[in-house]
């Protein structure tokens, strides 16, 4: 496996998989691709800022209990044994300024932190930093130090898709619209990253359901494809109706225009991990 910052490139089964978007906080912070729109509906989707031994990063996540935020494993630690620190979560539609930014005075850091709730990262213990279509365990949670409603009154947790739903209904779901949400980057006509400092959403259609991963096709020339996730959307949800079906894990194109992969949360393994915190 090869890794680089903002992408953590990995070659798996002959294909290129890139962590879908741990955004380095030192890079231009940017969102959902393929015609994404400002999202003031999915108020239970938030932004997560954190540090690891490699630096400061940013991801997306979903409130699934009053004090529990679902996100990707790589958004909660380099591995299951190495959790992230200095974790801040905000559910503002517009991306708040980074309280962890270097060089700002303590008063400015405190003022920025007022837009967040701090928390503790818990990566899946089996997350080893490797991407695998079959057993990647790219899931984790942040347990907030206070209920999200203390700062965002009226916010309600998103329900998880019942166990086994994707396996039992894969054929029928090919015609269903899924909704992808996050705070990541958009890609312009010239394949450049476009800064978008807000929560956005797009819709897409199911490509494949595998044992641990569900994928979505991104191709503006394909009528059965739609928008997708990109760098910075990592950990953000894919919704089937109001239910969370997975957390954003990887893309297989540097321009985020091929396939978006999500860690399923409707497997027995995933639910056993998550229910420890629910």
Secondary structure, DSSP 4 states (H G I P E B T S, - for coil): ----TTT-EEEETTEEEEES--EETTSPP---BSS-EE-SS-TTEEEEEEEETTEEEEEEEEEEETTEEEE-GGGTEEETTEE-EEEEEE--SBPPP-TT-TT--HHHHHHHHTT-EEEEEEE-TT--S---SSS----EEEEESS-GGGTSTT--PPPBPPTTHHHHTHHHHTTSEEEEEES--EE-TTS-EE---B-EEEEEEEEEE-SSEEEEEB-TT-TT-B-B--TT-TT-EEEETTEEEEEEEEESSTTS-SEEEEEESSSHHHHHHHTTT-
